[in-house]
């Protein structure tokens, strides 16, 4: 636990140093967020938070990995518009191994948990908007203004089990690395299931 916290602290320090290299107003424009009074205002998974510079303290507080991934988003965002084409995490840049693992976990969770629990309420708790698609349920989660994630679910019946997948926009690699993308997916899986362990489990696998 101690070594994990030390690693997280080091990663936070690097994130602060990288953000300090940017002009805040330009960073906000590229990331699609508001910047006022020395703070970024960001909507993320149904919450609106303020990240004050230069300390990068987020209020109201978020889980550690959620906070760090938001800082990475602010640092990496280059303003690329959404292209409107969904891809699974396995098609992410460098996503063959880590992205495929997340895709499998999402499929497992849909079959095991969301097929017997009302997914709409769980999606709404994460600020999801529901969209029309070829699936029985399509929920869009906005991790950040230019980083949406979609959950598509096909409900099961007597012949076929439920199935489902998480998708991101094809522009997603312009905003987060595959490591951070997997963390975003894990945060959503934790929110949907209430399990509280997918994020730590997947993050440990990235170390």
Buried (B, 14 or more C-beta within 10 A) or exposed (E): EEEEEEEBEEBBEBBBEBBEEBEBEEBBEBBBBBBEEEBBBBBBBBEEBBBEBEEBEBEEEBEBBBBBBBBBBBBBBEEBEEEEEBBBBBBBEEBEEBBBBBBEBBBEBBBEBBBEEEBBEBBBEBBBEEEEEEBBBBBBBBBBBBBBBBBBBBBBEEEEEBBBBBBBBBBBBBBBBBBBBBBBBBBBBBBBBEEEEBBBEBBEEEE
